[in-house]
Amino acid sequence: LAPIPLPLRSIHTPASSQQPKMNESMIPPDADIGETFFSQRRFGATFSVKELERRGLDWREAFDCVQDLGLNALRLGAYWSDIEPEHGVFDFEQLDELLHKCEAMNIQVLLTLGMKGPRWPEFHIPAWAQTDYDGEDITADSQLCDQCLDFIEAVVNHVKDSKCIIAFQVENEPLDKAGEKRQIVGIDFVAKECNLIRSLDPLLRPIVITAWCWSFKHDGDVKDALRHANVLGLDVYTKVRGDDTTGEQRSGLLPRHYKALANSKGREAWVTECQAEPWNPSHFERDDLELLLAKLGKAKFDTVFLWGFEKWLDSKLNKDDDEMWNAVKAAATDHFTKR
């Protein structure tokens, strides 16, 4: 059995010396965090230095543009391949700078940890830790798992006093087959990661586990995530690889269903990826974003992270196209003022 996590108390109150307690789900109830934390409205985006660099954009200049959009939250990836380029040698300079900038701008941060992170190649494993294992569950490689846990421990110990981090996301869509080998991060290992973070974080911040909001065939993944997470993160896309016909289910019925399921188990649900860029060959334009956000607003999702910041910025700066940029600005205003 995985270690029992520590009880979750008020998000900005240091843990006391109380003994861990067990409940049916082996996870602290979200009620201990406080309703005010979950009732806050957050409208943000994933901010990937890797993707900005791939597009030839300066990440510092890109960060300066965040304020123009009116966002109050960012999802950042603590990429293993960047932070630990050599075994046992850690470089936190870039992550520290990002967190300092977020603190200065009062931006709340959801920090992603683990083998998988936002953007391609999905698995961000450093060269020295790469595995030859080709099976579906990459965590069958016990040495890789031990090395990943060491990495997570180093990161949490380094950032645990950062005031802008509001939650830790464990892996990115861990149970979704992804990357060149179409692999997953097994739920048993995800549970170990969650418990490790809880044992190290004096603030006992919420743990987020994300799932692909695609079809009811993913119900098992969502239920597994809810066994170990305080927050279920849903990745919601309406137009994917030319499949525009099932978007209504993915953007309307499924998010409502999974939010209700999370709430029934005393958990919260956020939208950790809301489609805001095309997934070729499908198109995705301003009208599509407005329709998707209207559905999520009707379902009362208070925290939404958009996917596509790097694309909008690239279009604005290099292609004289600021339509999506302006759409996001308007959407941010609506998120904070309407409903």
N, C-alpha and C positions, 0 to 999 in steps of 0.2 A: 504493500500500500504506500501511496505517496505520503509524505509528511503532512500533518494537519496544519493548515495555515494559522497564523496568529489572528486573534479577534480584531476586527476592523473598528476603530473608534473615530472620533471626529477628525476630519481630514487635516486640519492644521493644529492638532493637539498631539504632542509626543506620546508614544506608547508608554504605558505604565508597566509595572512589574507583574501585572496580573497574569495568571496562567492561561495558556490557550484553552479555548472551549470548543466543543464539537457540536455540530448540529447535523441534520440529515444530509445536507449537501456538502458537508465538510468545507464550508466557506462562510466567512462572516456575513451576516445580513447587511444589506445596503442601508437599512434604517439607521445604523450606527454612524453613517457618514454625515447624515443631516439632510433634511429636505431642501434646505436653501442651496446646497451645492448642486443638486440635480435639477432644481427648478430654474437655474440660470440659463439664459439664452446665449448660445455660442454659435457664431457663424464664421467659419474659417476655411482653410484649404490645406492640402498637403503641400509642403515646401521641400522639394528635393534638390539638394545641391548637385547630385549626380546628373539629374535630368537637365538642370540649367547648364551645366558644363557641357553636356552632350550637344546642346543647342547653341553652344558658343556664347552663352550669356554669363556675365559676371554676377556671382551670387550675392555679393554685398550690394551692388547696385539694384539687383532684383529685390532684395529685402527692403531697401528704402522705398520701394513702390508699394509695399504691402499696406501701408497706412492709407494710401490713396483709395484703396478698395473699401475701407471701413471694416476690415476683419478684426475680430478680437481673439482669434485662436488660430494656432497652426499645429499641424501634425508633422513632426520631424522624425527622421530615421537616424538612429545611432548605428550606423553601418559598421558591422564587424570588420569588413575588409579594409575600411579606412582607418578605424581606430586602433586595430591591432595588426598592423602590416607584417610584423614579425612576432613570433611566439613570445608572449610575456612582455612585449614592448608596446606601450600604449601612447597614442597621440590624441589628446583631447582638445587641442588648440582650436580647431574649427568648431567643434560642438560647444565649447565654452563660449566662443565669440557669438554663436547663434543664440545661446541661452541668455547671455548678457544683453544682447540686442532686444530680445523678447521682453526681458525684465524692464528695460528702459522704456519700452513702448506699451507696457501693461498688456502684453499678449500672453494668453494662456497656452500652454504647450502640452500636447499629447505626445509622449516620447515612445517610439517603437524600439523594442529590444529583441534580440534573438538572431537566428540564421536568416530569416526572411524579412525583407523590408520593402517599403514602397518603391516601385519602378523596377524595370528590367535590370539585371537578370533574375529578379525575384529572390533567389538565394544569394546573399552577399557574404559568402564565406571566403576568408583570405586564402591566398595560394598555398600557404604552408599547412592549412588545415583541410584542404580539399580531400574528398573521399572518392574511392573508386566504386563504392557501393551503388548498384543500379536498381535496387528494388524500390518498391513504391514508397515505403516509409524510411526516409533517410536516417531516422533516429535509431535504426537497427545497428548503426555504427556507434558503439558505446564510447569509443575514444573521441569521436567528433562531439558527442553529447557532453562529455566531461569538459572538453575544451570550450564549448559554448557556455556552459554554466560558469566556468572561470571568467569568461569575458563579461557575462552579465553581472557577476559579482563585482568586477572591477568598475564597470560603468555605474552601477547603482551606488556604490560607495563613493564614487567621484561626484555624482550629481545630486545626491540625496538632500543636500541643503539648498538646492536651487528653488527659489520661491515661485518661479513661473511654471514649473512642471505641476500639472494638476492630476495627471494619471499616467500610468505606464501601460502601453499596449504590448502584449506578449506575442511575438511573431506577427506576420501579416498573412491573413487568410491561411492559417497553418494547415487546415484540413482540406484545402483545395489543391489539386494536382497542378503544379506550376514549374516553371523553369525548363531548361533544355531536356531534363530527364523526366519531367512530369511527376515530381515527387511531392510528398506531404511531410509535415512535421507531426508525428503521432501525438494523440491527446495525452498519453501517459507522460511523455516528456514535457509537454506544455504545462501539465499540472506541476511537475517539478520546478519549472521556471517560475510559475506563479508563486509557489511556496517559498522559493529562494528570495524573490523580490520582497515578499511580505516580511520575511525574517530580517531583511537588511534595511528596509525603509522605516525610519523612525516616525514618519508621518502617516504610514499605512495608507497611502493613496490608492484610489480604486484601480483595479486591474481590468483592462479592456481586452477582449478576444474578438477578432473579426471573423465574419463568415460571408460567403458569396451569396447574395440574395437573388437566386436564379430560378429555382423551382422547388416544389415540395420534396423533391428527392434529396434536398440538402437538410431536411428536418433533423436527421441524425447528427449532422455537424453542429447545428445550432444548439441542440440539446446538450451535446458534449461541451460546447463552449459555456453554456449556462451553468454547468456543474462546477466550473472553476473561476468564472469571471464575475465581477461586480457589474460590469457593463457589457452588453452585447453590441458589438459594432457591426453594422450592416453596410455592405458595399452594393449600391443600387445603380444599375445601368439599364437604360431603356432601349438603346440601339447598339447592337453588338455584332460585329462581323457580318453585316448584311441582314441580321435577324431583327427586323423591326416589328414583327407580328405579335410577339409575346411580351412586348414592353409593358402593356397594361397590367399584367400579372406581376411583373417584376417591380413595378413602380407604385402600384396601388395595393393590390390584395396582399402580397407577401410582406411588405414592410409593416402593414397593420397587424397581420397575423403574428409575425415574430415579435413585434413590440408587445402585443397582448400576452404572448407566451412568456416573455421576459418579466413583465410586470406581475404575472401570476405567480412567479417564483421569487418575487421580492427583488428582482434585478431591474436595471434600467436598460434602455436601448438608445443608441446614438446612430446617426448615419455617418460612418467614417470615410466613405467614399461616395459622393454624389456625382454622377457623371456630369461633366461640364466641358468635355472635349470629344471629338469624333473617335470612334473605334472603327477603323477602316474595314470594309468599304462603306460602312454606314456614315451618314452625315449627322451632325448634331449642332443645332444652331440656337439662336437666342430663344425662339419660341419653344423649342424642346426643353430648354433649361427652365423657363418660366412655368411650363406645364408640370414638370417633375417637381419643382419646389412647391408649387401649389398643392400637389398631392401630399407631399411630406408635411407641409404646414397643416393641412386638414387632419392628418394623422397625429398632429401635435408632437412632432420631433423638435425638441428644444435645442439640441446640439447637432449641427450639420457641418461636415467638412467637405468642401468641393474638391473634385479631382480635375486638374487641368491648368493650374496656375502658370506653369512654365509655357504652355501652349498659348494662353492668352497674352502673356507678356511678349513672347516672341512675335506673335502676330501684330501686336501694338507697336513694337519698336522697329521691326524689320520688314513688315508687310503692309504698313499703313492701314491696318484693320483693327479698330478698337471696339468693334461691335460687342464681342463677348466680354471684354474688359468692362465696358459700360453697363452691360447686363448684370454683371456680378455686383457692381457698385449699387445699382438699383435694388438688387435682390437683398443685399446686406441691410439696406435701409428698411426694406419691407420686413425682414426677419425680426428686427428690433422694435418695430413700431406697430406692426399689425397683429391680428388674431385676437 
